[in-house]
């Protein structure tokens, strides 16, 4: 069995965003190339509502998809298309910003706010697609119980079962894995030509060759093919082992876009000219191309 190798471990750093939300920015500008098409990953983990209650008031996005997944917590949201809703424990909000959307995300006081938001880059030909919104509620998510693991399929496929969401522009594999203490989990359903990483939400996970060195929570671990010269259609395995308290992590995979990235705040395009056009449109209030149907 060929194994994918853990080639990069990214912890990021603490940051404050929105109106004063404390978070850990794990992926960002410096990791664009290696984690392509995944642009940004913010981790949330707090038992103090003051860390997040001010939320993310109305702000724009263009050229990306944002995926917010909560293990615990509650977030109210709304957008310029007229969508509103609440996601809670083990629920997900999948937004395609496309040509432009203005939305807000307002976390509610909870016992614990635990989860993450990931930005997925849109291919050049779909940057200006129609915006859309999707809430993935608990009842839509298939759960596969294995001997020592529980796998929730948010998107993609696992063991022949389809996830709750199917990416229209970027085919993302998104699994939530809860692994019992001191157990090994093997995954081999992603082709070697796709970017694959895990984000460790809770507990500890060993990813080295001998499964002996453990990484603690709040890090992203990139797994690469063991042999760059081999057939990229084959699937090397990811092999991990949990620590004494078990592990909770998400696994994400998708084929890289390998396109130029021009990133300015909430806008991600392919060129600086496109970026400047977006900001000029915001100033002129012509940013929104698709509005609520009357």
LINRAPE-V722226 format. One line per field, one symbol per residue. psi: psi as a letter, one per 40 degrees, with the letter a starting at -180 (. if undefined). Layout:
# LINRAPE-V722226
psi->???
This chain:
# LINRAPE-V722226
psi->hiiihhehhheaiiihibefhhihhdiadeedddehehdihhhhgiehdeeeddagihiiiieihhhhhhdiahhiiiieeehiahiahfiihhhhdbehihiihgiihidhhhaihhhhiiideedfihiiihhhideehhhhhideihhhgdiaihfehiidihhddhghhhihhhhiifiihhhfehieeihhiihhdiaihheidefdhhhiifihhhhiieheeiheeihiihhihiadeaihiihiiihidfiihhhhbehhadiddddddddddddefedhdhihh.
